[in-house]
Amino acid sequence: MNIVIQGAPYGNFTVKVAHEYSKIDIVKKVIISTWEQEAIDQNDMESDKIIVLKSSPPENNGPGNMNLQIVSSREGVKICDDGLIMKTRSDQHLYEESLYKWMKYFNRCQFDNTLRYTDGEKQRSKIFLVGNNKRFPFHPQDHFLWGYKQDLQRLLNIPLWDTPAWTWRDAPINFSERLRPNIYLGINYYKQFFPEVEKYFLNEKEYLLDGARSYTEAMDFYTPIRDSIFLPMPRVEMWWAKENSGYWYSYEKEGEYYAD
């Protein structure tokens, strides 16, 4: 597999994690996909497996930095080998035993009832997530994305969000007025399989914002298909450096659910 670590480096943590991933036998390439202005340099890497890729940041970071995530993830996936990819964040470390736990689960479930895109191409496998959500429509958890290159490229080759940027430092965010960023990412993928989703996407105030008048209609459509193209992984041990903790499986109270 190839691993894409996306985003601005989190101090020395990101490079250390990249080296830990590079020691895992099944990992063939680790791409640190970051920005032109970052000080990190290819010459500082001590492993032929690790590639530093720098891109120009978008003019609009997007709500919740979603455009930054789309661009850095997309550019990293683009230079991966064909085959299996894990996309992760620059401030998170999936431990080796957890990676193998996820690999075992993926190998068992990857070809379970895959669908076809609207252009007729078959999804090679579902895209696996750290968690999926049953409370917010079309809302995958995007910390980790695990799947084949052709499907991740479909997920990430979407228009950048033209809504004015805001960051999580602006919290609390009123999601009855602003679309949840994960919904933007997720719904752009769901509509590649289900054309009916377009009407929700084009009228977010009516269907997708918290408390929207027709929110129930969007949820009624989403609920039976939510695991049709995404699937959650089992709980694992990992480290989230920015939060000085493991993954927040407490997101469960917000409707997130896991394979176990």
C-alpha positions as CSV (number, residue, x, y, z in Angstrom):
1,M,0.0,0.0,0.0
2,N,0.9,3.7,-0.3
3,I,0.2,6.2,2.4
4,V,-0.6,9.9,1.8
5,I,0.0,12.2,4.8
6,Q,-1.7,15.4,3.9
7,G,-1.5,18.9,5.3
8,A,1.0,21.3,6.8
9,P,3.7,19.4,8.9
10,Y,2.9,19.2,12.6
11,G,6.3,20.1,13.9
12,N,8.7,17.2,13.8
13,F,5.8,14.8,14.5
14,T,4.9,14.4,10.8
15,V,8.3,13.3,9.6
16,K,8.7,10.9,12.5
17,V,5.4,9.3,11.7
18,A,6.4,9.1,8.0
19,H,9.5,7.2,9.0
20,E,7.5,4.8,11.2
21,Y,5.2,4.0,8.3
22,S,8.1,3.5,6.0
23,K,9.4,0.7,8.3
24,I,6.2,-1.4,7.8
25,D,6.7,-4.2,5.3
26,I,3.5,-3.7,3.3
27,V,4.0,0.1,2.9
28,K,5.8,0.8,-0.4
29,K,5.6,4.6,-0.5
30,V,4.8,7.4,1.9
31,I,3.9,10.8,0.5
32,I,4.0,13.9,2.6
33,S,1.7,16.1,0.6
34,T,2.1,19.6,1.8
35,W,2.5,23.3,0.7
36,E,5.2,25.2,-1.2
37,Q,5.9,27.5,1.7
38,E,6.7,24.7,4.2
39,A,10.3,24.3,5.4
40,I,10.2,20.5,5.1
41,D,12.6,19.3,2.3
42,Q,13.1,16.1,0.4
43,N,16.8,16.2,1.3
44,D,15.9,15.9,5.0
45,M,14.3,12.5,4.4
46,E,16.5,9.4,5.2
47,S,14.3,6.9,3.5
48,D,13.9,6.2,-0.2
49,K,10.2,5.3,0.6
50,I,9.4,8.9,1.7
51,I,8.5,11.5,-0.9
52,V,7.9,15.2,0.0
53,L,5.4,16.7,-2.5
54,K,4.7,20.4,-2.4
55,S,1.7,22.1,-4.0
56,S,0.3,25.6,-4.3
57,P,-2.4,26.2,-1.8
58,P,-5.8,27.2,-3.1
59,E,-6.8,30.8,-2.9
60,N,-9.8,29.9,-0.8
61,N,-9.1,27.5,2.1
62,G,-12.7,26.5,2.1
63,P,-15.0,26.1,5.2
64,G,-13.2,24.1,7.8
65,N,-10.1,24.1,5.5
66,M,-11.9,21.6,3.3
67,N,-10.3,22.9,0.1
68,L,-6.8,22.5,1.7
69,Q,-7.7,18.9,2.5
70,I,-9.0,18.2,-1.0
71,V,-6.0,19.7,-2.8
72,S,-3.3,18.1,-0.6
73,S,-5.0,14.7,-0.6
74,R,-5.7,14.8,-4.3
75,E,-2.2,15.7,-5.3
76,G,-0.7,13.1,-3.0
77,V,-3.0,10.4,-4.3
78,K,-2.1,11.4,-7.9
79,I,1.5,10.3,-7.5
80,C,0.7,7.1,-5.7
81,D,1.1,3.7,-7.3
82,D,-2.0,2.1,-8.6
83,G,-3.5,0.0,-5.8
84,L,-4.4,0.5,-2.2
85,I,-3.9,3.8,-0.5
86,M,-4.4,5.2,3.0
87,K,-4.9,8.9,3.3
88,T,-4.2,10.3,6.8
89,R,-3.5,13.7,8.4
90,S,-0.2,15.2,9.3
91,D,-1.1,15.3,13.0
92,Q,-2.2,11.7,13.4
93,H,-0.4,8.4,13.7
94,L,-2.1,5.0,13.1
95,Y,0.0,2.5,15.0
96,E,1.4,-0.5,13.1
97,E,-0.8,-3.1,14.8
98,S,-3.8,-0.9,14.2
99,L,-2.9,-0.7,10.5
100,Y,-2.8,-4.4,10.3
101,K,-6.1,-4.7,12.1
102,W,-7.7,-2.4,9.5
103,M,-6.0,-4.3,6.7
104,K,-7.5,-7.6,7.9
105,Y,-10.9,-6.0,8.1
106,F,-10.6,-4.4,4.7
107,N,-9.5,-7.7,3.1
108,R,-12.6,-9.3,4.5
109,C,-15.1,-6.7,3.4
110,Q,-13.6,-4.7,0.5
111,F,-15.6,-6.4,-2.4
112,D,-18.9,-6.6,-0.5
113,N,-21.6,-5.3,-2.9
114,T,-19.7,-2.6,-4.7
115,L,-21.8,-0.3,-7.0
116,R,-21.3,1.3,-10.3
117,Y,-20.7,5.0,-10.9
118,T,-23.2,6.8,-13.1
119,D,-20.8,6.5,-16.1
120,G,-20.9,2.7,-15.7
121,E,-17.4,2.1,-14.2
122,K,-17.6,-0.2,-11.1
123,Q,-16.3,1.0,-7.8
124,R,-13.3,-1.2,-7.1
125,S,-14.0,-1.2,-3.4
126,K,-15.9,0.8,-0.9
127,I,-13.9,3.6,0.7
128,F,-13.2,2.8,4.3
129,L,-13.3,5.4,7.1
130,V,-12.4,5.7,10.7
131,G,-16.2,6.2,11.2
132,N,-19.4,7.0,9.3
133,N,-22.3,9.1,10.6
134,K,-26.0,8.2,11.0
135,R,-27.1,11.6,12.3
136,F,-25.9,14.0,9.6
137,P,-26.7,13.2,5.9
138,F,-23.9,12.3,3.5
139,H,-21.3,12.8,6.2
140,P,-18.3,10.5,6.1
141,Q,-15.6,11.0,8.7
142,D,-12.6,12.2,6.7
143,H,-9.6,11.8,9.1
144,F,-8.6,8.6,7.3
145,L,-9.6,7.4,3.8
146,W,-8.7,3.9,2.8
147,G,-9.3,2.5,-0.7
148,Y,-8.0,2.0,-4.2
149,K,-6.5,4.8,-6.2
150,Q,-9.2,4.9,-8.8
151,D,-11.9,5.4,-6.2
152,L,-10.0,7.9,-4.1
153,Q,-9.4,10.0,-7.2
154,R,-13.1,10.0,-7.9
155,L,-13.8,11.1,-4.4
156,L,-11.2,13.9,-4.5
157,N,-11.5,15.2,-8.0
158,I,-14.4,17.5,-7.2
159,P,-14.8,21.2,-7.5
160,L,-13.3,23.3,-4.7
161,W,-15.8,24.8,-2.4
162,D,-16.5,28.4,-3.3
163,T,-18.2,29.3,0.0
164,P,-16.1,31.8,2.1
165,A,-13.6,30.1,4.4
166,W,-13.9,29.7,8.1
167,T,-11.9,27.7,10.5
168,W,-12.6,25.5,13.6
169,R,-11.0,28.2,15.7
170,D,-14.2,30.3,15.0
171,A,-16.2,27.7,17.1
172,P,-18.9,27.4,18.1
173,I,-20.1,27.1,14.5
174,N,-23.8,27.5,13.8
175,F,-24.5,24.6,11.5
176,S,-28.1,25.7,10.9
177,E,-26.5,28.5,8.8
178,R,-23.3,26.8,7.6
179,L,-23.0,23.4,5.8
180,R,-20.9,20.8,7.7
181,P,-17.6,20.4,5.7
182,N,-17.8,16.6,5.7
183,I,-21.2,16.8,4.0
184,Y,-19.6,18.8,1.1
185,L,-17.0,16.1,0.6
186,G,-19.4,13.2,1.1
187,I,-22.4,14.4,-1.0
188,N,-20.1,15.1,-4.0
189,Y,-19.2,11.4,-3.9
190,Y,-22.7,10.0,-3.3
191,K,-24.0,11.9,-6.3
192,Q,-21.6,10.0,-8.5
193,F,-23.7,6.9,-7.8
194,F,-27.1,8.4,-7.0
195,P,-28.1,11.3,-9.3
196,E,-31.1,12.0,-7.0
197,V,-28.7,13.5,-4.5
198,E,-28.1,16.5,-6.7
199,K,-31.3,18.2,-5.5
200,Y,-30.2,18.1,-1.9
201,F,-26.7,19.4,-2.9
202,L,-28.2,22.3,-4.9
203,N,-30.6,23.3,-2.1
204,E,-28.6,22.9,1.2
205,K,-30.7,25.4,3.1
206,E,-33.8,23.3,2.5
207,Y,-32.3,19.8,3.1
208,L,-28.8,19.7,4.6
209,L,-28.3,22.4,7.3
210,D,-29.1,21.4,10.8
211,G,-32.8,21.9,11.4
212,A,-33.5,22.4,7.7
213,R,-37.2,22.3,6.8
214,S,-36.8,19.1,4.7
215,Y,-33.9,17.6,6.6
216,T,-35.9,14.4,7.3
217,E,-36.4,13.9,3.6
218,A,-32.6,14.0,3.0
219,M,-32.1,11.6,5.9
220,D,-34.7,9.2,4.6
221,F,-32.8,9.0,1.3
222,Y,-29.4,8.8,3.0
223,T,-30.0,6.2,5.7
224,P,-30.5,3.1,3.5
225,I,-27.5,4.0,1.2
226,R,-25.0,5.4,3.8
227,D,-22.9,2.2,3.8
228,S,-23.3,1.5,0.1
229,I,-20.1,3.4,-1.0
230,F,-18.4,4.1,2.4
231,L,-17.8,1.7,5.3
232,P,-16.5,2.4,8.8
233,M,-13.5,0.5,10.2
234,P,-13.3,-1.1,13.7
235,R,-11.9,0.9,16.6
236,V,-8.2,1.0,16.9
237,E,-5.4,2.6,18.9
238,M,-3.8,5.7,17.3
239,W,-2.3,9.1,18.4
240,W,-3.8,12.5,17.6
241,A,-0.9,14.8,18.4
242,K,-2.8,18.1,18.1
243,E,-5.3,17.0,20.6
244,N,-2.8,15.0,22.8
245,S,-5.0,12.0,22.8
246,G,-6.2,9.0,20.8
247,Y,-8.9,9.3,18.3
248,W,-12.1,10.8,19.7
249,Y,-14.4,7.8,19.5
250,S,-16.6,10.0,21.7
251,Y,-17.8,11.4,18.3
252,E,-20.3,8.5,18.8
253,K,-22.6,10.9,20.7
254,E,-22.8,12.9,17.5
255,G,-24.0,10.0,15.5
256,E,-20.7,8.5,14.4
257,Y,-20.5,4.7,14.4
258,Y,-17.8,2.1,13.8
259,A,-17.5,-1.5,12.6
260,D,-17.5,-2.9,16.1
